[in-house]
Structure formats: structure tokens, C-alpha cells
Amino acid sequence: MAIRIRLARRGRTKRPFYKIVVASSEAPRDGRFIESIGSYNPLPEQAEVNIKTERLEYWLQQGAKPTDTVRSLIRKFGVHAAS
């Protein structure tokens, strides 16, 4: 079972809000997840990203792989734990 760090969509129609979650790669996008480690709000002029860095580092050490989108958010917003 591969573990991924990915986005789970929340919010209403045309008003997206995303949770950054740790989930099995086989779980549905908005389905079951292991842990929520942050959030991403793309709507404000300056997008908001909140990530629990200690939990991100823990999951990366455990072998979780971030998706391309999450990896770019981590790099763009200066979280140094990205691999």
C-alpha cells in the first residue's frame, strides 16, 4: 500500500478549498484519509497555504510521496521538508 500526500477538495461549486491529506494511493480523492496535515485556499489574491511542517517531515520520513501539485506548493511556499 503506497502512501501519498495529496489534495482533497472541499468547498462548494466554483469556490474550491483543499485539505492537504496523507492517504493511501488507492483511496478516492475526497474519500478516506489517514491524517490531515494542512490546507490550501487558492481563491484570495495571495493564495493561502498552511502546513504542519513537523507532520509533513514525519510522513516524508515514513516514505509517503507527495503528488506533483503538493510538491510544487511545498516548494513555492517555502516549506523546506520537500523531497
N, C-alpha and C positions, 0 to 999 in steps of 0.2 A: 504494500500500500504506500504510494508516494504521497508526501505531504507538500501542499502548495500554499504560498502566501498570495492571496488574490483579493479582488474587489467583489463585494456583494452589494447589489443595487438596492437602495431604499428610496423613499420619497414617492411623490405622486407623478402623474403624467406630465412630461416636459419640465419637471423640477427634480432632477436627479440628485441623489445624495448617496455616497458609498461608504460602506464599512470595510476596513481592511481586516480580513479574517485569515486564520490558519485553518485549512480544510483538507480533507482527502481529495486527491485529484479526481476521484470517481463520483464525488458528491455534486449535486446540481449547483449552479451558480448562486442561487438565492436560498439553497437548502441548508442542510445540516453542516455545522462547522464546529471545530474544536475550541477555538478561542478568538475573541475579537481583540485586535491589538491596536486599532486606531480608526480614523475616519478621514474622508476626503470629500470636500464640498467644492465642486468646480464652478458654481454659479457666481460668487462675488467677483468683482473685477480682479482682485488678487486672490486666487484660489487658496483655500484653507486646507492644510494637511496637519493632522495630529497623529503621532505615532508614539507608542510606548516603546522607547528605544531598548530598554532592558529586556523586554519580552521579544522584540524583534531579534536581538542578538542571541537570545536563548534558542529561538526556533531555528535560526540560521545554523547554530552550532549542532542542533539535533538533525540537520540535514534537509530542512524544508527549503524548497526552491521558490523564489518569488517569480511571478509572471512578469512578462516584459513591461507591462503598464506599471505594476507596483515597483519594479526595479527603477524605472525612469522617475517615478515620484520620489523615491528614496534619494536618488542622486540629485534631482532638481531642488529638493527642499533641504538638502544638507545633512541628512542622517548618514553618519559615517560607517554604519554596520553593513552596508550593501556589499554583496559579493558577486 
